[in-house]
């Protein structure tokens, strides 16, 4: 029933250290969490993989196992907070871990609220933390749509992100164009997979940038709402 949820994007080093930060933020009145994962986690490597050397816990929290996920959310009642997870290629795996931790707490998946970014097309366009080829990656995304519809109805299975496109150097117009093109592609992929539009469209979320040109940004957000 809230108009919005204020979250601090946080996550660093170990699951234990990030957990302490999350619990502090919740004690100060924050009602939601926003999890930053490190680069090895974002591209599907365990922390002890040689290729992950020097990047573990550097730009987010390191999660290599279900036990890491359990430590990340220890003593945090997942039915009382909403959690945004900035994770894309392995989004289905991290969501599965989150659901498993909730079940350990005695919480049904139908009680969970939050968002997985799960926007792989933006990764190909702007960021580069993809794992799989486009077609299998899109299949994973529509599978998450279908699973959430059936089992996690209050979860946003994707956050279609213009933010990173803008940070990669686009204009405001290009940010909107690429983001809505990606959104149309996800909707079409879900329809092609046999999902009824009204079963998943209400849970599609968007994430745009906000630059300093106030009037242009106001116009951009209004245009995005109207076009969508």
N, C-alpha and C positions, 0 to 999 in steps of 0.2 A: 503493500500500500504506500510505500514511500515514493516521492517524486524522483529521488536519486539516492545513490549510495556513494559516499565519499570513501575512497580507498587510497592508501599510499602504496605505490609500486615498490615492493621490497622483496629481498631474497639475496643472500650472499653466503659464501663460505659453506659451512655444514648445515645440515637440517636442524641440528640442535641450536645453532646460533640464530638461524632464521626464525625458529620457533619462539625463542626468547623475544625477538623483535615483534612478532605477530601478537604475542600475548600482551606485550606492553601497549601496542597500538589499540588493542581491544579494551584494555583496562582504561585507556584514555577516552573511550567513547566511540571509537571507530566501529562500524557495523559490518564491514566487509573487508576482505583480504584481496590483494593483487599480487600474485606470485611471479617473480622473475626467476627463470631457470638459467643456469650457465650454458655456455655454448656446447660442451659435450652432451649434455642432456638434450638440448634442442636438436642435435643431429644424430642422436641415438647411440652415443658411446658411453660405456661405463667409465667411472672415474679412474679406474686402474688401467685403462687402455693406453698404450704408449702414445697414440696420436693425441690424447687429451692432455698430455703433459703441458703444464703452464697455463691451462685454461680452466682447471677445476675450481669451481666456486668463485670465479673471477668477476663475471658480470651477472651472476645470479646464483641461486642455490643449486648444489649438486644432488641429483636424485638418480640413483642407479638401481634401486630395488624397492620392493614394497615396504621393507623395514625402514628405509630412508623416508618414505612417504609417511609412515606411521609416526616417526620421530618429528617430522615437519609439522604435523597437526596434533601432537600430543597435548592433551588437556584443553583442546579447542573443540567445543560442541558444534559439529558441522551442520546440525539442523537449525542453529541459531545465527549463522553467518552465511553470507554469500561470498563465493570465491571466484575470482577471475584468474585464469591461468594463461600466461603468455607463452603458448606452446603450439607448434604447428605440425611439423611432419609426424612426431610421435604423439599427437594429441589423444588419439584413441587409447593408447597405453597409459598415459598419465591420468586420463579420466577414469579408466578402469581401476587404477591404483587408488584414486580418490574415493570411488564407490566402495572399494574393498575396505579402506580405512573406516569409512562411515559404518559399514556393516559390523566391523569390530566394536564400534561404539554402540551398536544396537539400533542404528538409524537406517531406515529403508531409503533406497535411492529416490523414491518418489518425494521424499522430504527435502532433497538437496536443491540448492539454488546457486547459480553461478554461470560462468562462461568459459569455454575453451576458445582460444583464438582460431586455430584450425583452418587458417587461410593460406593454402599452399600456393595459389596463383600469385599472390602478392610476394611470396618468397622467390618465385622465379623472376618476377619483374624487378624487385627492389632489394631484397635482403640476402638471399642465397642459402638459407638454412633449410634446404630441401634434402630428402633422402631418396625418394622413389621417383620414377618417371611420372609424367603428368597424369596419364590414364589410371594407373593403379592408385596414385595419390588421390585423385578425385573419387575413386571407388571407396577408399577409406573414409572420406569426408561424408559421402552419402550414407555409408553404413552407420556413422555416428549420428547423422540425422535420424535414421530409422530407429536406432537403439534408444536415443533420447525420447523420441516420440512415445515409445512403448514403455520405457522404464524410468526416465528422468524428465518428466514433462515440464518442470519449471526451469530446466537448464537451457541456456542458449548454446547450441551446438557449434556455432561459428560466430566470430567477430570479423566482419569483412572490413579490411583495414586500408584506409587511404593514408594513414599517418606515415607509414614507411615509404610509400611512393613519393610523398611530399619531401621527406627527409633525403631521399635519393636525388632530388633536384627538380622535381616537376613544378609546374605552376599550379595555382589553385584550380584552374579549369581542368588541367590534365589529371590532377589528383582525383577530382570528381569523376572524370570520364573513365579512367582505369578502374576505379573502385566499383562503379556501377556496372561496368562491363564484366568485372569478375563476379559481381552479385548475380547478374543475369546468367552467367555460365553455371554457377552453383545451383540456381533454381532449375535450369534446364536439365542438369545432371540428375537432380533429385526427381524431377518429373519422369525422366527417362528410366529411372530405377523403380518407377511405379508408386512413388509417394504422392498422396493427394496434397495439393498446394496448401490447403487450409490446415493441414496437420503439422507443417513445419515452418511456414512463412512467418507466423507471429513470433517465433523464437529466434529469428535471424537478427543479429545485432550488427551495428556499424561502429567504426572507430576512425574518426577523422583528425587531422592535425588542426592546430589553432595558431596561426601566425600573427604577426603584429599589425597587419593592415586591417584594422577593425571593420571598416565598411565592406571590404572585399570578403572577409571571412563571414560576416553576417549574411551577405548575399549568397556565399557558397553553401552555408548550412541551410538556408531557406530553399535554395535550388535543389539541394540533395533531397530534402524532405519531399518537395513537390514532385521531382522526377521519379523517386522511388514509389 
